[in-house]
Amino acid sequence: MSGSEADRRIPNQRAHTRSRMSIDEKISKTLNDLDAISPEAIGELFGEVTSALESERKALIAAGAGDGRERSQKVKDLRDRWLARKGGLVSLIDENWLKKAPKELKPAVGRAFNQLRQVATCVDTESLLQEVRVQADVPVRLVAHAGVEFTAEVIRGQDLTLPGYRQPMGSIHPVTQVMREIEDIFLGLGFSIESGPEIESVYYNFDALNIPESHPARDDWDTLYVNSETVLRTHTSPVQIRAMEKHGAPLYILCPGKAYRHDNPDSTHATMFHQVEGLAVDRDISFADLKGTLDYFARKFFGDKIKTNFVPSFFPFTEPSGELSISCVFCGGEGCRVCKESGWIEVMGCGMVHPEVLRHGGIDPERYSGWAFGLGVERFAMMKYDINDIQLFHQGDVRFLEQF
Ligand SMILES: [Zn+2]
């Protein structure tokens, strides 16, 4: 064996030892220590460094992170390990390999080092953050691409027993619910539903209802005028005239709908509100029919324990007129703040249809008589659901509406 062959065995043994060192250990030594004294050996060393960098980066991407904070930490750790100015592997290679390289190898080491520095930008924070997937993000992606990206890879690591996504469901507005409830009770008694225009003529809104222009009662309604002959109807009563004209007698109708008044909004007044009016016209209709029907209705709506009471009142379109009170739904008639300690709450106006009104509807008051009533739907809903502010019905606040 020649001397030169023996010499060559030593570097081979060193190379063998070198292959068992970790990449960190290698970087802590000089090229001379590692016996990397040829351009090939240097190329091989830098190749090892590059593949170590690549596999650490891939391992992090494959593992992902549980949440954003864990991801930031993991990305920072890998970035610092390689790119920290002090103690980062790239900077140690600069110190231990490049700066301490023998003069004749410096150009080769310098070139390899520059390439490594470029490759190493793949672990800088910005580029890596985009690649590491946070598991909490995945369900969002599933929703965004429902049916498209639902692959094993996407759902890996997800808890498929978690509850699904709930679609919020709408509900029927409490005013509509109460209006339908009232309608149902009267439909059961053989009444039918009538509707009419909300922009109404002064004739139908006032004159035909026995409220001529000179009549002081016209001031009782804070009317919103469109022009001198047209108003936003202040009550649903014009529908009664229109229905009498259209169908004649006998007539049993219910007129639910919107009404408008120039009221200042407060907890019991709104510019727009809902009414239900009822009208019964037939032969021999008496006040007893009115009392019996409204008593039945009040019990059906508020419950059997309710007592009713009729108090005389005045309306231009009925004669005689009355107001229906029910025993207080809040205190059961004991007396409370809502019923002003009286035990009674007034819930609607009613009376026998004025002969003049029947005549305006084309019905002969000598042959027919009738009764009518009118109630505020919001007010009924407030009593039924114990709501203290009418404005809540019209504000569209989901937190309020979703309770119904
Ligand atoms: Zn009370």
Boltz pocket constraint, residues with backbone or C-beta under 6 A from the ligand:
constraints:
  - pocket:
      binder: B
      contacts: [[A, 328], [A, 329], [A, 330], [A, 331], [A, 332], [A, 333], [A, 334], [A, 335], [A, 336], [A, 337], [A, 338], [A, 339], [A, 340], [A, 341], [A, 343], [A, 344]]
      max_distance: 6.0
